[in-house]
Amino acid sequence: MGRQIAHRLLISIPALVGVLFLCFCLMQVVPSDPAMIIAGPDAKKETVDAIRKDLGLDRPIPIQFFDYIVRVAQGDLGRSIISNKKVIEELSQTVGPTVELMLGAMLLAVPIGMALGTLAAVNRGSIVDRIIMAFSVAGVSMPVFFIGLILIQYVGFKWALLPFTGREGPVWAGGLPSLILPAVTLGAVLIGPISRLTRTAVLEVLGADFVRTARAKGLRETAVIVHHALRNALIPVVTLIGLQAAFLLGGAVVTETMFAWPGVGRLAVGAIVSSDFPTAQGAIMILAMAFLLINLIVDVLYVFLDPRVQRG
């Protein structure tokens, strides 16, 4: 177990450096000059050139990137061009809300998706199966922003049941009502894929010999499905959840912007729009690290679900 985690961490480092380099290069082609933003639109050319030299923007891109990596390794992500605050301070204020949103969406989507998929598999070919599959297809087809707009229009604005703007605080401090709509928006699009794959995986397992043996022993059908069929069908479902992590992170950017949720995604969008390169690079780095962390958790779950992975 320990060797697998260490190996995964080692191979994640080049991937993270590659993402940072790609982001760094893309920031260079943006038609905005950070030095001009700092100096102001009426600044003289000499002033702008002096700021560019002070920021190191006059040096070749590979050297700038190397210096950036060295600073990141030391825990220095630079200062925001707009607010002049340390980027790490701004990120520390946004990581918590994003984690809350991601966990809320996963806690909503995973149990519901697996329950619907299992129910559809057990009642294969029935009206229940068809309704669940139709619901799943509809959920996959609808984009995040459409679901969010519908919830904002009716649940938030027309019926005034839940707040739909901003964050009222952490969940444990009365912030749960403001989390519900963003979490439902982000998690709703994940229910469909999970339920469809769970149905397929459970159907394959229900025909296995060990399931027939469990039934022959006189076990209750619920125990057979939950403890035997569903557990052995979890590996492809866990794989799907890991693959959907990137989609959730991308959807979090849209969701946070729609609901004015003060997370990393909204911070990244605002930083890119305002050409705040240090903040944008720091936010993208956090999102990339979150994606790598989720994949690491998936690899660890493989070992618990199937010990043959560890032996292999």
Secondary structure, 3 states (H helix, E strand, C coil): CHHHHHHHHHHHHHHHHHHHHHHHHHHHCCCCCHHHHHHCCCCCHHHHHHHHHHHCCCCCHHHHHHHHHHHHHCCCCCECCCCCCEHHHHHHHHHHHHHHHHHHHHHHHHHHHHHHHHHHHHCCCCHHHHHHHHHHHHHHHCCHHHHHHHHHHHHHHHCCCCCCCCCCCCHHHCCHHHHHHHHHHHHHHHHHHHHHHHHHHHHHHHCCHHHHHHHHCCCCHHHHHHHHHHHHCHHHHHHHHHHCHHHHHHHHHHHHHHCCCCCHHHHHHHHHHCCCHHHHHHHHHHHHHHHHHHHHHHHHHHHHHCCHHHHC
